[in-house]
Amino acid sequence: RCQLHGLCARGRCALEVSDCVVRDCGRRGVYVYQSGRLLLSRSTICGTEDSTRAAVELAGARLGDSVYGAIEGCKIVDNTGAGFRARGAVKYSLVDTICERNCVNIHEVVGE
């Protein structure tokens, strides 16, 4: 159990995660922002506890940010807040991913 984020990537870095379970995090299970890149495959994100945060969040809120996320064959389930959130300058793909039993399953916020 973690207090904040299970996995976090900021800036010009890449986070590649496969065959992983991220469970019972205080805020987010996976957080990638400010030009980060995510490849998440065959993993489960569940049980996050913050109703104002997403279990998996991609955020590009600053000028020049370009965040990319590819989520393939994952389960994003049973989280207190949103399951997946894309905020701002984000490009993403969700392929063969189950996103259910979250407060909101998929949440897009454009223009931040």
Backbone bond lengths (Angstrom), bond angles and torsions (degrees), N, CA, C in turn:
res aa  C-N    CA-C-N  psi(-1)  N-CA   C-N-CA  omega(-1)  CA-C   N-CA-C  phi
1 R - - - 1.448 - - 1.514 108.77 -
2 C 1.326 116.64 134.45 1.462 120.67 179.18 1.527 109.64 -117.56
3 Q 1.307 116.64 153.52 1.459 121.57 -178.61 1.519 112.83 -75.33
4 L 1.331 117.56 -38.68 1.462 120.57 -175.45 1.521 111.07 -113.62
5 H 1.329 117.27 -92.86 1.460 122.58 -175.56 1.524 109.53 -114.12
6 G 1.324 115.08 140.03 1.458 118.84 175.75 1.519 111.14 -68.52
7 L 1.330 116.54 -48.90 1.468 123.17 179.49 1.515 107.95 -134.02
8 C 1.331 117.54 135.33 1.463 120.57 -176.24 1.523 109.77 -142.41
9 A 1.343 115.74 135.25 1.467 121.22 176.75 1.521 108.45 -135.54
10 R 1.331 116.19 129.17 1.457 121.96 -178.82 1.521 109.32 -129.14
11 G 1.314 115.35 140.80 1.456 119.42 176.37 1.511 112.01 82.26
12 R 1.285 115.89 -163.58 1.461 121.61 -173.88 1.531 111.45 -80.02
13 C 1.312 114.33 68.17 1.458 119.53 177.26 1.525 108.43 -135.65
14 A 1.316 115.39 165.27 1.463 120.90 -179.54 1.524 109.08 -121.97
15 L 1.310 115.02 136.51 1.460 122.17 177.95 1.526 107.14 -116.46
16 E 1.331 116.36 118.05 1.457 121.71 177.94 1.519 108.26 -117.58
17 V 1.335 115.30 120.91 1.464 121.45 -175.80 1.521 108.30 -132.48
18 S 1.322 116.42 130.97 1.467 119.53 175.45 1.520 109.60 -141.02
19 D 1.326 114.76 151.08 1.466 122.70 175.93 1.523 112.01 52.81
20 C 1.321 115.98 49.49 1.463 121.85 -174.39 1.537 109.66 -127.22
21 V 1.324 116.47 151.48 1.464 122.12 171.66 1.524 107.39 -118.24
22 V 1.335 115.78 122.77 1.462 122.21 176.16 1.527 105.42 -113.14
23 R 1.327 116.78 115.15 1.464 120.93 -168.62 1.530 111.34 -132.51
24 D 1.346 115.18 141.66 1.469 123.31 168.43 1.524 114.31 60.10
25 C 1.325 117.34 43.28 1.464 120.84 177.17 1.524 110.46 -82.55
26 G 1.318 115.85 151.46 1.453 121.18 -178.58 1.510 113.35 -67.11
27 R 1.334 118.64 -41.97 1.468 121.73 -179.43 1.517 111.91 -116.46
28 R 1.321 117.68 -75.42 1.462 122.00 -177.19 1.529 109.74 -121.94
29 G 1.305 115.38 151.52 1.457 119.65 172.70 1.519 111.02 -80.18
30 V 1.349 116.09 -46.81 1.468 122.31 179.76 1.528 107.63 -136.69
31 Y 1.344 116.20 128.18 1.465 121.48 -179.18 1.525 108.70 -133.21
32 V 1.330 116.45 120.15 1.462 122.17 178.98 1.517 107.27 -128.34
33 Y 1.352 116.24 126.61 1.466 119.58 -175.43 1.519 112.04 -151.67
34 Q 1.329 115.37 172.16 1.472 124.17 179.16 1.524 112.69 47.38
35 S 1.324 115.79 65.26 1.466 124.19 174.68 1.527 114.98 76.36
36 G 1.315 118.81 12.83 1.457 121.33 177.49 1.521 112.43 -76.41
37 R 1.335 115.45 164.95 1.463 122.24 178.13 1.525 108.58 -129.63
38 L 1.337 114.92 141.55 1.457 120.87 -178.40 1.520 110.40 -129.21
39 L 1.329 115.53 133.34 1.456 122.28 165.94 1.526 105.82 -124.36
40 L 1.306 115.90 109.90 1.464 122.38 -177.60 1.523 107.21 -119.05
41 S 1.334 116.47 119.90 1.464 119.10 -177.34 1.523 111.58 -136.88
42 R 1.329 113.47 145.59 1.472 122.60 175.57 1.528 112.70 47.58
43 S 1.321 116.98 42.76 1.464 121.51 -176.50 1.533 110.59 -125.88
44 T 1.328 115.27 162.03 1.468 121.94 177.89 1.518 109.20 -120.85
45 I 1.340 115.49 130.89 1.462 122.24 175.11 1.526 105.82 -118.99
46 C 1.324 117.46 117.75 1.464 119.57 -174.74 1.537 111.56 -149.75
47 G 1.322 114.80 154.69 1.457 120.98 170.60 1.514 116.78 76.67
48 T 1.351 119.47 18.29 1.466 118.54 176.32 1.525 108.83 -64.34
49 E 1.339 116.89 150.10 1.459 120.97 -166.87 1.524 115.89 -108.68
50 D 1.337 119.45 -10.34 1.465 122.04 -176.43 1.527 109.88 -94.24
51 S 1.316 117.00 116.41 1.470 120.89 -176.68 1.526 112.67 -70.71
52 T 1.345 118.38 -14.73 1.467 121.43 -179.64 1.530 112.61 -94.50
53 R 1.322 118.32 -4.48 1.466 122.81 -177.21 1.519 110.22 -117.21
54 A 1.322 115.73 159.20 1.462 121.28 176.59 1.528 110.27 -95.03
55 A 1.310 115.94 149.84 1.463 120.36 176.82 1.522 110.56 -63.46
56 V 1.340 116.55 -41.62 1.465 122.50 174.44 1.522 106.37 -125.28
57 E 1.334 116.89 119.51 1.459 120.20 -178.28 1.520 111.15 -130.16
58 L 1.335 114.85 132.87 1.460 123.52 173.09 1.512 106.32 -115.67
59 A 1.338 118.33 126.26 1.463 121.01 -174.92 1.518 111.57 -138.34
60 G 1.326 114.79 125.14 1.459 121.76 175.97 1.513 109.07 -125.48
61 A 1.308 116.98 78.67 1.467 121.60 -170.22 1.517 114.78 -94.45
62 R 1.334 118.50 -12.62 1.468 120.58 -177.29 1.517 111.24 -102.21
63 L 1.321 116.50 153.34 1.451 122.23 177.01 1.532 109.03 -56.38
64 G 1.319 116.58 128.10 1.458 120.86 -179.87 1.520 114.40 93.67
65 D 1.320 117.89 -11.37 1.460 120.61 176.80 1.517 110.12 -66.31
66 S 1.284 116.02 144.63 1.452 122.37 172.78 1.518 106.30 -149.21
67 V 1.306 116.32 98.46 1.455 122.20 -176.97 1.523 108.70 -99.80
68 Y 1.329 116.30 138.93 1.456 121.45 -179.98 1.521 109.46 -128.70
69 G 1.321 116.08 137.30 1.456 120.67 177.04 1.510 111.70 -138.71
70 A 1.312 116.70 133.72 1.466 123.33 173.12 1.524 107.07 -121.16
71 I 1.314 115.49 118.64 1.465 121.41 -177.58 1.521 106.61 -120.94
72 E 1.329 115.72 117.30 1.461 121.47 -171.93 1.523 111.39 -131.82
73 G 1.322 115.60 126.81 1.457 120.93 173.92 1.517 114.20 64.10
74 C 1.320 116.96 34.26 1.475 121.35 -176.64 1.525 111.71 -107.50
75 K 1.320 115.08 167.21 1.459 123.26 171.55 1.521 107.75 -122.03
76 I 1.323 116.33 121.98 1.463 122.73 175.63 1.524 105.00 -118.78
77 V 1.317 116.08 95.92 1.467 120.07 -167.69 1.532 111.86 -138.81
78 D 1.344 114.34 152.99 1.473 122.40 170.30 1.524 113.35 58.66
79 N 1.336 116.77 44.82 1.458 122.03 177.31 1.522 109.89 -106.06
80 T 1.319 117.11 148.24 1.461 121.81 -176.95 1.524 111.47 -69.01
81 G 1.323 118.02 -38.67 1.466 122.24 177.71 1.515 110.64 -96.50
82 A 1.330 116.03 -154.98 1.464 121.33 177.48 1.525 110.10 -63.94
83 G 1.303 116.10 152.80 1.457 119.99 175.49 1.518 111.14 -77.31
84 F 1.345 116.29 -54.72 1.458 122.02 -179.41 1.520 108.31 -132.41
85 R 1.348 116.73 134.48 1.468 121.23 177.00 1.519 109.39 -133.83
86 A 1.342 115.31 131.65 1.460 122.67 172.12 1.520 106.68 -114.86
87 R 1.335 116.38 122.95 1.467 120.80 -173.38 1.523 110.12 -128.66
88 G 1.334 115.63 121.17 1.461 120.38 175.60 1.512 113.74 82.22
89 A 1.334 116.54 -138.68 1.473 123.74 -174.66 1.520 110.15 -78.84
90 V 1.334 115.61 79.62 1.464 121.71 -174.38 1.526 109.85 -132.23
91 K 1.331 115.49 136.94 1.458 122.29 169.01 1.522 105.87 -119.24
92 Y 1.328 115.41 136.08 1.465 117.59 -177.58 1.516 111.07 -152.01
93 S 1.327 114.27 163.10 1.457 121.43 171.07 1.524 108.28 -135.88
94 L 1.313 115.15 138.87 1.465 123.11 173.37 1.526 106.32 -118.23
95 V 1.321 116.98 112.72 1.454 121.68 -176.85 1.520 109.02 -123.04
96 D 1.328 116.20 127.65 1.475 121.95 178.03 1.525 111.73 48.61
97 T 1.325 116.15 42.16 1.465 121.86 -177.80 1.523 109.63 -114.54
98 I 1.313 116.46 132.68 1.455 122.70 176.84 1.520 107.94 -93.42
99 C 1.314 116.06 124.35 1.467 121.54 178.81 1.524 106.43 -130.86
100 E 1.347 116.54 98.82 1.462 120.18 -174.25 1.527 111.63 -151.79
101 R 1.320 114.24 163.09 1.470 123.71 179.61 1.534 112.48 59.16
102 N 1.334 115.49 35.59 1.458 122.72 173.29 1.526 106.63 -108.92
103 C 1.318 118.46 167.24 1.460 121.16 176.84 1.532 109.99 -55.01
104 V 1.314 117.29 -51.51 1.467 126.39 170.28 1.516 104.37 -131.06
105 N 1.307 118.11 133.60 1.462 118.54 -175.16 1.530 112.43 -76.51
106 I 1.330 117.76 -54.31 1.472 121.38 179.72 1.525 108.05 -129.02
107 H 1.349 115.71 126.35 1.456 121.51 -176.12 1.524 108.84 -129.39
108 E 1.334 116.52 119.67 1.461 121.19 176.04 1.520 109.52 -109.41
109 V 1.324 117.13 130.46 1.456 123.01 176.92 1.530 106.68 -120.38
110 V 1.316 117.18 112.66 1.457 122.47 -174.61 1.516 109.15 -102.58
111 G 1.329 116.12 146.13 1.458 120.65 170.06 1.513 116.97 88.79
112 E 1.293 118.87 16.39 1.460 119.99 176.37 1.499 110.51 -87.31
